[in-house]
Amino acid sequence: DTGVSQDPRHKITKRGQNVTFRCDPISEHNRLYWYRQTLGQGPEFLTYFQNEAQLEKSRLLSDRFSAERPKGSFSTLEIQRTEQGDSAMYLCASSLFVRKNTEAFFGQGTRLTVV
Amino acid sequence: EDQVTQSPEALRLQEGESSSLNCSYTVSGLRGLFWYRQDPGKGPEFLFTLYSAGEEKEKERLKATLTKKESFLHITAPKPEDSATYLCAVQATLTQGGSEKLVFGKGTKLTVNP
């Protein structure tokens, strides 16, 4: 399968714990995005990378959230001191940018439940 | 601020009953309008990109159209397997203060009964 891969698919954690999610983009794609989706809502943008550089962050991305993309390949999204309001589906997407951006393709998401 | 409003929120059709979903948008300058399909518990699946008013794209029973203020997703003779949530998103032009992010609507949940 050459699509966007996310791990884990589901995560249950206790409030106050730290969690980390991983995203492997489509291999030739140089852009990687993180979105968050809650029930009944559309995805909301969190941040994106071009290669290893984090170029944009949403105001939604509090200082408890950090994302990395070392070497411009896979990416990780870490949430520190989780809160119940962090419960959501975390979606990763990737695209190819060469003078013009192609469509973003999404992974299956990581469903986070904070209890 | 860029906004996307989709209607209706939910739509129930009989198999073979054609209909349209609406996506109204407000954006400083449109770089692209995107349609995605999302099945329960899964990530959005890309369907179409439209770039300028008057553009149309088709894929099987789906046809997307674009005007300066809205886009329609027409579903012709739908089948039960077309049941899903259909999401619309816009991307603003960078020269008008836009960013690389997609701004999504809340989606239309389509149910097609056999």
Interface residues (C-beta under 8 A of the other chain):
Chain A: V4 Q6 R31 Y33 Y35 G40 Q41 G42 P43 E44 F45 Y48 L55 E56 S58 L91 A93 N101 E103 A104 F105 F106 G107 Q108 G109 R111
Chain B: V4 F34 Y36 G41 K42 G43 P44 E45 F46 T49 L87 A89 S99 E100 K101 L102 V103 F104 G105 K106 G107
